[in-house]
């Protein structure tokens, strides 16, 4: 059983940008009393087209930073970083490290027609971790893996409803529908912010699978098992850091989270 002081410590969450806020939202919903720390590594976005060793180095630096801020657990709210770096993070840090991965298994179980589309970055789809996921579960249905170039950048820019975003999303979703896809797995934490547009283009008969709620439940399970769940009925505090432009990130944070959030630039050596 961990001490009361340990249980009161914050949870650290990071992503290559603001996409991980989709996971943070689910964590806050399930665990309202927890204090939350979030790092948006926006100066290095997107991770999906970066070499694996680059993503590992960034993930180690940010996890080290969050551990120095007193984090009691780390959530890697990025599919690419999870795929290439989570094993190394678990080797180097004693903290619980919770990763994310495309919800292929639930997507397959929910598919009625047997055709599942996985939407993700090239980095996630090309990783060994994802290939193992396909080998384990992908034989039960026809699985179409689809890299979605430019989607992360559109979310980061705040252009969720622009014509360019509509065209980018339509260029992916419409061909998938013609191939009979009836379930779409969101394999990037940025993509839930595009879910209304995806749903509009895919139609109401297509199910969309977002793993954010499952990640929050796994975090709760891990913290509970270690005696690290924070008690209390209030809402825990939040603090945000960014490696890129705080002004730009602050605007998106106000829109996707709430206005007035404490936001700092990452310190030299981490940024």
ChimeraX attribute file (.defattr): number of C-alpha atoms within 10 A of each C-alpha:
attribute: neighborCount
match mode: 1-to-1
recipient: residues
	/A:1	10
	/A:2	12
	/A:3	9
	/A:4	13
	/A:5	9
	/A:6	16
	/A:7	20
	/A:8	20
	/A:9	19
	/A:10	25
	/A:11	24
	/A:12	28
	/A:13	28
	/A:14	29
	/A:15	29
	/A:16	30
	/A:17	29
	/A:18	29
	/A:19	23
	/A:20	26
	/A:21	25
	/A:22	22
	/A:23	28
	/A:24	25
	/A:25	16
	/A:26	18
	/A:27	25
	/A:28	17
	/A:29	13
	/A:30	15
	/A:31	21
	/A:32	18
	/A:33	18
	/A:34	24
	/A:35	19
	/A:36	21
	/A:37	21
	/A:38	26
	/A:39	28
	/A:40	26
	/A:41	24
	/A:42	22
	/A:43	13
	/A:44	16
	/A:45	19
	/A:46	20
	/A:47	26
	/A:48	24
	/A:49	14
	/A:50	14
	/A:51	11
	/A:52	17
	/A:53	11
	/A:54	14
	/A:55	24
	/A:56	21
	/A:57	13
	/A:58	19
	/A:59	24
	/A:60	18
	/A:61	15
	/A:62	23
	/A:63	26
	/A:64	16
	/A:65	18
	/A:66	22
	/A:67	19
	/A:68	9
	/A:69	14
	/A:70	15
	/A:71	23
	/A:72	21
	/A:73	24
	/A:74	25
	/A:75	26
	/A:76	28
	/A:77	32
	/A:78	26
	/A:79	30
	/A:80	36
	/A:81	26
	/A:82	26
	/A:83	26
	/A:84	23
	/A:85	22
	/A:86	22
	/A:87	13
	/A:88	14
	/A:89	22
	/A:90	14
	/A:91	9
	/A:92	12
	/A:93	15
	/A:94	11
	/A:95	15
	/A:96	17
	/A:97	21
	/A:98	20
	/A:99	21
	/A:100	23
	/A:101	25
	/A:102	24
	/A:103	19
	/A:104	26
	/A:105	15
	/A:106	15
	/A:107	27
	/A:108	25
	/A:109	14
	/A:110	16
	/A:111	17
	/A:112	15
	/A:113	13
	/A:114	17
	/A:115	21
	/A:116	29
	/A:117	26
	/A:118	24
	/A:119	22
	/A:120	28
	/A:121	24
	/A:122	18
	/A:123	23
	/A:124	27
	/A:125	23
	/A:126	16
	/A:127	17
	/A:128	13
	/A:129	16
	/A:130	20
	/A:131	14
	/A:132	11
	/A:133	16
	/A:134	17
	/A:135	11
	/A:136	12
	/A:137	15
	/A:138	17
	/A:139	10
	/A:140	14
	/A:141	16
	/A:142	15
	/A:143	21
	/A:144	16
	/A:145	19
	/A:146	17
	/A:147	19
	/A:148	20
	/A:149	16
	/A:150	14
	/A:151	20
	/A:152	25
	/A:153	15
	/A:154	18
	/A:155	21
	/A:156	19
	/A:157	13
	/A:158	18
	/A:159	15
	/A:160	18
	/A:161	13
	/A:162	11
	/A:163	10
	/A:164	13
	/A:165	19
	/A:166	16
	/A:167	11
	/A:168	16
	/A:169	20
	/A:170	17
	/A:171	12
	/A:172	17
	/A:173	25
	/A:174	14
	/A:175	12
	/A:176	21
	/A:177	18
	/A:178	8
	/A:179	13
	/A:180	15
	/A:181	25
	/A:182	23
	/A:183	29
	/A:184	29
	/A:185	24
	/A:186	25
	/A:187	30
	/A:188	28
	/A:189	28
	/A:190	28
	/A:191	22
	/A:192	23
	/A:193	17
	/A:194	20
	/A:195	16
	/A:196	13
	/A:197	18
	/A:198	21
	/A:199	16
	/A:200	12
	/A:201	17
	/A:202	23
	/A:203	13
	/A:204	10
	/A:205	9
	/A:206	20
	/A:207	19
	/A:208	20
	/A:209	21
	/A:210	23
	/A:211	24
	/A:212	23
	/A:213	17
	/A:214	15
	/A:215	22
	/A:216	22
	/A:217	15
	/A:218	14
	/A:219	24
	/A:220	16
	/A:221	14
	/A:222	17
	/A:223	19
	/A:224	14
	/A:225	12
	/A:226	12
	/A:227	15
	/A:228	23
	/A:229	23
	/A:230	21
	/A:231	13
	/A:232	11
	/A:233	10
	/A:234	9
	/A:235	13
	/A:236	16
	/A:237	14
	/A:238	16
	/A:239	15
	/A:240	22
	/A:241	22
	/A:242	26
	/A:243	23
	/A:244	18
	/A:245	12
	/A:246	19
	/A:247	13
	/A:248	14
	/A:249	23
	/A:250	22
	/A:251	16
	/A:252	18
	/A:253	21
	/A:254	12
	/A:255	11
	/A:256	16
	/A:257	16
	/A:258	11
	/A:259	12
	/A:260	10
	/A:261	14
	/A:262	12
	/A:263	18
	/A:264	16
	/A:265	17
	/A:266	19
	/A:267	11
	/A:268	7
	/A:269	7
	/A:270	14
	/A:271	17
